[in-house]
Amino acid sequence: MRQIILDTETTGLEPKQGHRIIEIGCVEVVDRRLTGRHYHQYLQPDREIDDGAVEVHGITNEFLVDKPRFCDIAADFIEFIKGAELVIHNAPFDVGFINHEFRLLSRTHDLVETFCGVLDTLALARKMHPGQRNSLDALCKRYDIDNTQRTLHGALLDAEILADVYLMMTGGQRNLLLGGEESSDESKGQAIRRVTVAAGKLKVIRASHEELAAHQDRLAAIEKQGGSCLWQTLEQQK
């Protein structure tokens, strides 16, 4: 399954008032794994950015002067997201702005819903955590995701953080510990590696003699409690 975690920044809150997209950030997830592929683009909106919006994302009119317009990048953007499920926090906002840009180009046949599925993580979070705060920052705190780099909103950074949050929300990692144990403090605060960090070869670290002994003690404890220990059976068959 191919998913695109997507976020945008805009000149203001309402496309009906002429506001435009000024930044798009996307990261690709295939079969629940970050692939390292991403799409990121700043855009010239041909209008002033609201002061309140600048306070949120820090993007200024001067910074965008030499950036491309949406019409210049529309084909590449469509190619990146086409056929995927878009995962967006407060999806109606971002999808509304993207579709507004397509309508300005008279490309109504390219409205997002015609070539992508859409999953709204805000709606999902509200269903999972009714009556609680479900902003991206609140979810980071709830799922122990490191968002210390998020001093301002930014489309690519927010997409990367949302990828961490979404995979934690839907993966049930904390329920997969041996023997149904609760997660320890050591398992908290571990974020999925950002796509902006270059991936190298995985380093194989062998278990120490002490770790192997602790493993055997754990298997013996399982058998003593009446459990069926597959690992012990496999060891005996070698």
C-alpha angles and dihedrals in degrees: 000000000000118000131177116207104210139187135169137196120211144190091249144333106281127055087193087067091055098264118154142200115264101174136026123190126181136170125193124233121185119186089347094306127113106239097197092243115124142164122218130170139162115210138207105233099191090229140073120277116237114251090234091055092051089055089056102046105013094226112141134201090243092055092055098048095102098034123112123259124244091255089060095056103030096102094049091045092051091048091054098049102030114124095007131113108249114221109202135165106233091002098189089066097052096036090049091055094045092050089047089057091050091050091052087057091047088243097133088147086067098059108144096246091059096065107016139051116228129216117188110209091191091060089044092051092049089053092048096041108028116189094016133106109269105181116134090257091050091050091049089056093045094050097036094244116162108240098157090124090062101093089136131019114264126173099228096040091047090049090052092049091046089053089057092047095046094050091049092047094051104029103068091214093157091059095057099072118124115274094005092285120166116254116268128228088258091067093054127092094026109137126192110259113269117246089232090069112086112243118230134184115300113252114227112219116192121218115259123236089256092052092048090050091049089050092053091048089053092051091049090052091052092052091046089057090055097261125143107242112201093186092061091049092052092048091053091050094056 
